[in-house]
Amino acid sequence: MRYRYGRGDSGYTDLMGGGRVRKDHPRVEAYGSIDELSSLLGVAKTFVRDEEIKHVLKQVQEHLFIIGAILSAEKPPPNIPRVDENTVRWMDRLIERYEEELPPLNRFIIAGGTRGAALLHLARTVARRAERRVVSLAEKSQVDNSILAYMNRLSTLLFTLARLENHRAGVEEEEWRGSY
């Protein structure tokens, strides 16, 4: 694939499989947010201490590449792998397993701890924004329910991984003591 200079200078971009849309189109917003999240997870991986968590983050990045590719086309080519119900169940099992290792939550916690955990908390918020962009796209175009479910679970997984990173590093979580 060759880079073509200047194709986007007019504020439009090419979709995979053909077609052009404005750069602020909900489809571009959705897959752009997915790309941003994947990049942030790459940064987080460089600070995460726990090898198992790094491995999970790598798998999540691979899923996000698939989701980004699917969302970047009005009609995704059939040769693109899919994120499906099994992928969502994989996330559910991880969340359940890791929560068993963690102390129960009695209060909100303040994001922080190790650098890796702090970045995973940031990634959680970016994941929620990406989910909102995918939901916006789903209002205008067909988006597979498994992608919507995956994006919904992802912020919970990242929250759990941030807590796990702190726990395994021996860093105590800071609870929010405010009243509400």
VEXDREN-2710 file (C-alpha; in Angstrom, 1 decimal):
% VEXDREN-2710
k/r/px/py/pz
1/MET/0.0/0.0/0.0
2/ARG/1.4/3.4/-1.0
3/TYR/0.8/6.6/0.9
4/ARG/-1.1/9.1/-1.2
5/TYR/-0.2/12.7/-0.2
6/GLY/-2.9/15.3/0.3
7/ARG/-6.0/13.0/-0.1
8/GLY/-7.3/14.3/3.2
9/ASP/-6.5/18.0/2.7
10/SER/-10.2/18.8/1.9
11/GLY/-11.4/17.3/5.2
12/TYR/-12.5/13.9/3.8
13/THR/-10.9/10.5/4.3
14/ASP/-11.1/7.2/2.5
15/LEU/-12.9/4.2/4.1
16/MET/-11.6/0.7/3.9
17/GLY/-13.3/-1.0/1.0
18/GLY/-14.1/2.3/-0.8
19/GLY/-16.0/5.4/-0.2
20/ARG/-15.1/8.7/1.4
21/VAL/-16.5/10.5/4.4
22/ARG/-15.8/13.7/6.3
23/LYS/-13.1/13.4/8.9
24/ASP/-15.7/14.2/11.6
25/HIS/-18.1/11.5/10.5
26/PRO/-19.3/9.2/13.4
27/ARG/-17.5/6.3/11.7
28/VAL/-14.1/8.1/11.7
29/GLU/-14.8/9.3/15.3
30/ALA/-15.4/5.7/16.4
31/TYR/-12.4/4.0/14.8
32/GLY/-10.2/7.0/15.6
33/SER/-11.1/6.6/19.3
34/ILE/-10.4/2.9/19.1
35/ASP/-7.0/3.7/17.6
36/GLU/-6.3/6.2/20.3
37/LEU/-7.2/3.7/23.0
38/SER/-4.9/1.0/21.5
39/SER/-2.0/3.5/21.4
40/LEU/-2.6/4.4/25.0
41/LEU/-2.6/0.7/26.0
42/GLY/0.8/0.5/24.2
43/VAL/2.1/3.2/26.5
44/ALA/0.6/1.6/29.5
45/LYS/2.2/-1.7/28.7
46/THR/5.7/-0.1/28.9
47/PHE/4.9/0.9/32.6
48/VAL/2.9/-2.2/33.7
49/ARG/5.1/-4.4/35.9
50/ASP/3.0/-7.6/35.8
51/GLU/3.7/-9.8/32.8
52/GLU/0.3/-11.5/32.8
53/ILE/-1.4/-8.0/32.6
54/LYS/0.9/-7.1/29.8
55/HIS/-0.2/-10.2/27.9
56/VAL/-3.9/-9.3/28.4
57/LEU/-3.3/-5.8/27.2
58/LYS/-1.6/-7.2/24.0
59/GLN/-4.6/-9.4/23.4
60/VAL/-6.9/-6.4/23.9
61/GLN/-4.9/-4.4/21.4
62/GLU/-5.3/-7.1/18.9
63/HIS/-9.1/-7.1/19.5
64/LEU/-9.1/-3.3/19.1
65/PHE/-7.3/-3.6/15.7
66/ILE/-10.0/-6.0/14.6
67/ILE/-12.8/-3.6/15.8
68/GLY/-11.1/-0.6/14.2
69/ALA/-10.8/-2.4/10.9
70/ILE/-14.5/-3.5/11.0
71/LEU/-15.6/0.0/11.9
72/SER/-13.5/1.6/9.2
73/ALA/-15.6/0.1/6.4
74/GLU/-19.3/0.5/5.6
75/LYS/-19.2/-3.2/4.6
76/PRO/-16.2/-4.9/6.2
77/PRO/-14.6/-7.5/3.9
78/PRO/-15.4/-11.1/4.9
79/ASN/-11.7/-11.9/5.5
80/ILE/-11.5/-9.7/8.6
81/PRO/-11.6/-11.7/11.8
82/ARG/-14.5/-10.9/14.2
83/VAL/-14.8/-10.0/17.8
84/ASP/-17.7/-12.3/18.9
85/GLU/-19.6/-13.6/22.0
86/ASN/-16.6/-15.8/22.9
87/THR/-14.3/-12.8/23.1
88/VAL/-16.8/-11.0/25.4
89/ARG/-17.0/-14.2/27.5
90/TRP/-13.2/-14.3/27.7
91/MET/-13.3/-10.7/29.2
92/ASP/-16.0/-11.7/31.6
93/ARG/-14.0/-14.7/32.9
94/LEU/-10.9/-12.5/33.3
95/ILE/-12.8/-9.9/35.3
96/GLU/-14.3/-12.5/37.5
97/ARG/-11.0/-14.3/38.1
98/TYR/-9.1/-11.1/38.9
99/GLU/-11.8/-9.7/41.1
100/GLU/-11.4/-12.9/43.3
101/GLU/-7.8/-11.9/43.9
102/LEU/-8.7/-8.3/44.8
103/PRO/-10.0/-6.9/48.1
104/PRO/-13.7/-6.0/47.8
105/LEU/-14.6/-2.4/46.9
106/ASN/-16.4/-0.5/49.7
107/ARG/-15.9/3.0/48.3
108/PHE/-14.9/4.7/45.1
109/ILE/-11.1/4.6/44.6
110/ILE/-9.0/7.5/43.4
111/ALA/-7.1/6.7/40.2
112/GLY/-3.4/6.3/40.8
113/GLY/-0.9/3.9/42.3
114/THR/1.9/2.6/40.1
115/ARG/2.6/4.3/36.8
116/GLY/1.1/1.4/35.0
117/ALA/-2.0/1.4/37.1
118/ALA/-2.5/5.1/36.7
119/LEU/-2.2/4.7/32.9
120/LEU/-4.7/1.9/33.0
121/HIS/-7.1/4.1/34.8
122/LEU/-6.6/6.8/32.1
123/ALA/-7.1/4.1/29.4
124/ARG/-10.4/3.1/31.2
125/THR/-11.7/6.7/30.6
126/VAL/-10.6/6.7/27.0
127/ALA/-12.3/3.3/26.6
128/ARG/-15.6/4.8/27.8
129/ARG/-15.2/7.7/25.3
130/ALA/-14.5/5.2/22.5
131/GLU/-17.6/3.2/23.6
132/ARG/-19.7/6.4/23.4
133/ARG/-18.4/7.0/19.8
134/VAL/-19.2/3.4/18.8
135/VAL/-22.7/3.8/20.3
136/SER/-23.1/7.0/18.3
137/LEU/-22.1/5.2/15.1
138/ALA/-24.6/2.4/15.9
139/GLU/-27.4/5.0/15.9
140/LYS/-26.6/5.7/12.2
141/SER/-25.1/2.4/10.9
142/GLN/-25.1/-1.2/11.7
143/VAL/-22.6/-2.2/14.4
144/ASP/-22.4/-5.8/15.6
145/ASN/-23.8/-6.3/19.1
146/SER/-20.6/-8.2/20.1
147/ILE/-18.6/-5.0/19.4
148/LEU/-21.0/-3.0/21.6
149/ALA/-20.7/-5.6/24.3
150/TYR/-16.9/-5.7/24.0
151/MET/-16.6/-2.0/24.3
152/ASN/-19.0/-2.0/27.3
153/ARG/-16.9/-4.6/29.2
154/LEU/-13.5/-3.1/28.3
155/SER/-13.7/-0.2/30.7
156/THR/-14.5/-2.7/33.5
157/LEU/-11.6/-4.9/32.5
158/LEU/-9.2/-2.0/32.4
159/PHE/-10.4/-0.8/35.9
160/THR/-9.9/-4.3/37.2
161/LEU/-6.4/-4.6/35.6
162/ALA/-5.5/-1.2/37.2
163/ARG/-6.5/-2.5/40.6
164/LEU/-4.7/-5.8/40.0
165/GLU/-1.5/-4.0/38.9
166/ASN/-1.5/-2.0/42.2
167/HIS/-2.4/-5.1/44.2
168/ARG/0.3/-7.3/42.8
169/ALA/2.8/-4.4/43.2
170/GLY/1.8/-4.1/46.9
171/VAL/0.5/-0.5/46.4
172/GLU/-2.6/0.3/48.4
173/GLU/-5.5/1.9/46.7
174/GLU/-6.6/5.3/47.9
175/GLU/-10.3/5.4/48.7
176/TRP/-12.4/8.5/48.1
177/ARG/-13.6/9.7/51.5
178/GLY/-15.9/12.4/50.4
179/SER/-19.6/12.4/51.1
180/TYR/-22.2/11.9/48.4
END
